[in-house]
Amino acid sequence: MPLFFLIAIGAGAFVVGATTVDVVQDGQFGQTNQFAQAPSQPFQANAYPTLQECLDAAAKKGVPSSACQR
């Protein structure tokens, strides 16, 4: 084959290869987030009998300690 045809075939393969689809990424578009957290309940400060228990629970949930003010 003449060199021209080999160059044309190589260029065509390069262009087609550059426009192929990544099927691994495309397969993820229709999926939902499987690790989504369930909606959390609001922090109930009056559910804890002592101030220390309320402060401990607030720290675990990332709630400011001011939520335990009575």
C-alpha positions in Angstrom: 0.0 0.0 0.0 1.2 3.5 -0.7 2.3 5.5 2.3 -0.6 7.9 1.8 -3.2 5.2 2.5 -1.3 4.1 5.6 -1.3 7.7 6.9 -5.0 8.1 6.1 -5.9 4.9 7.8 -3.8 5.8 10.9 -5.4 9.3 11.1 -8.9 7.8 10.7 -8.2 5.3 13.5 -6.9 8.1 15.7 -10.0 10.2 15.1 -12.4 7.3 15.7 -10.4 6.3 18.8 -10.6 9.8 20.2 -14.4 9.9 19.8 -15.2 6.5 21.3 -17.4 6.3 24.4 -16.2 5.2 27.8 -18.9 2.7 28.6 -17.8 2.5 32.3 -18.6 6.1 32.8 -21.8 6.1 30.7 -23.2 3.2 32.8 -23.1 5.4 35.9 -25.3 8.2 34.6 -28.6 6.4 35.4 -27.7 5.3 38.8 -28.8 7.0 42.0 -26.5 7.7 44.9 -26.5 4.4 46.9 -24.8 6.0 49.8 -27.2 8.9 50.4 -27.9 9.4 54.0 -31.5 9.2 55.3 -32.8 12.5 56.5 -31.8 13.0 60.1 -34.1 13.9 62.8 -33.7 17.3 64.5 -31.7 17.3 67.7 -33.9 17.0 70.7 -32.1 18.5 73.7 -34.9 17.6 76.1 -34.5 13.9 75.4 -31.4 13.7 77.6 -31.8 13.7 81.4 -28.5 15.4 82.2 -26.6 18.3 80.7 -23.5 16.1 80.2 -25.4 13.5 78.3 -26.9 16.2 76.1 -23.5 17.7 75.5 -22.0 14.3 74.6 -24.9 13.6 72.1 -24.6 17.0 70.6 -20.9 16.5 70.0 -21.5 13.2 68.3 -24.1 14.7 66.0 -22.1 17.8 65.3 -24.7 20.1 66.9 -23.4 23.2 68.8 -23.4 22.9 72.6 -25.7 25.9 72.7 -28.5 23.5 71.7 -28.3 22.0 75.2 -29.1 25.3 77.0 -32.2 24.8 79.1 
